[in-house]
């Protein structure tokens, strides 16, 4: 079952799984950066992580591949 379909059937479990995937991916990238830094292999390829300002360009890039992308902006209620 795909992630989108699983959200309808088991939303809490699916969200937890997706959060674990995101967390693992970020940890893996951080580990890779540390390894490359220790090896002195970063050179010109080393760039800061993109931020939210680059999100529209990324969405456009993915859409050009024919992939449907939906974005949603939410703000936290800090009241």
C-alpha positions as CSV (number, residue, x, y, z in Angstrom):
1,X,0.0,0.0,0.0
2,X,1.4,3.4,-0.9
3,X,1.9,6.1,1.6
4,X,-0.9,8.3,0.4
5,X,-3.4,5.3,0.5
6,X,-2.1,4.3,3.9
7,X,-2.8,7.8,5.2
8,X,-6.5,7.2,4.7
9,X,-6.5,3.7,6.4
10,X,-4.0,4.2,9.2
11,X,-3.2,7.9,9.5
12,X,-1.4,7.9,12.8
13,X,0.9,4.9,11.9
14,X,1.6,6.3,8.5
15,X,2.5,9.7,9.8
16,X,4.8,8.1,12.3
17,X,6.5,6.0,9.6
18,X,6.9,9.1,7.4
19,X,8.4,11.0,10.2
20,X,10.9,8.2,10.9
21,X,11.8,8.2,7.2
22,X,12.5,11.9,7.2
23,X,14.5,11.6,10.4
24,X,16.6,8.8,9.1
25,X,17.2,10.6,5.8
26,X,18.4,13.7,7.6
27,X,20.7,11.7,9.9
28,X,22.1,9.9,6.9
29,X,22.9,13.2,5.1
30,X,24.5,14.6,8.2
31,X,26.6,11.5,8.6
32,X,27.7,11.7,5.0
33,X,28.7,15.3,5.4
34,X,30.8,14.4,8.4
35,X,32.5,11.6,6.5
36,X,33.2,13.8,3.5
37,X,34.5,16.6,5.7
38,X,36.8,14.2,7.5
39,X,38.1,13.0,4.2
40,X,38.6,16.5,2.9
41,X,36.3,15.7,-0.1
42,X,33.9,18.6,0.2
43,X,35.6,21.1,-2.1
44,X,33.3,23.1,-4.3
45,X,30.5,20.6,-4.0
46,X,29.8,21.7,-0.4
47,X,26.8,24.0,-0.2
48,X,24.5,24.8,2.6
49,X,21.2,22.9,2.7
50,X,18.4,24.6,0.8
51,X,15.8,26.4,2.8
52,X,12.2,27.3,2.3
53,X,13.1,30.1,0.0
54,X,14.2,27.4,-2.6
55,X,11.0,25.4,-2.2
56,X,9.1,26.9,-5.2
57,X,12.0,26.1,-7.5
58,X,12.2,22.6,-6.2
59,X,8.5,22.1,-6.7
60,X,8.7,23.4,-10.2
61,X,11.6,21.1,-11.0
62,X,9.7,18.0,-9.7
63,X,6.5,19.1,-11.6
64,X,8.5,19.2,-14.9
65,X,9.2,15.5,-14.5
66,X,5.4,14.9,-14.6
67,X,5.1,14.2,-10.9
68,X,2.0,15.7,-9.2
69,X,3.1,17.9,-6.4
70,X,0.9,19.6,-3.9
71,X,2.2,22.0,-1.4
72,X,0.4,23.3,1.7
73,X,1.5,26.0,4.0
74,X,0.5,25.8,7.7
75,X,1.5,28.1,10.5
76,X,1.6,27.0,14.1
77,X,-0.8,28.7,16.6
78,X,1.5,30.1,19.2
79,X,-1.2,31.6,21.3
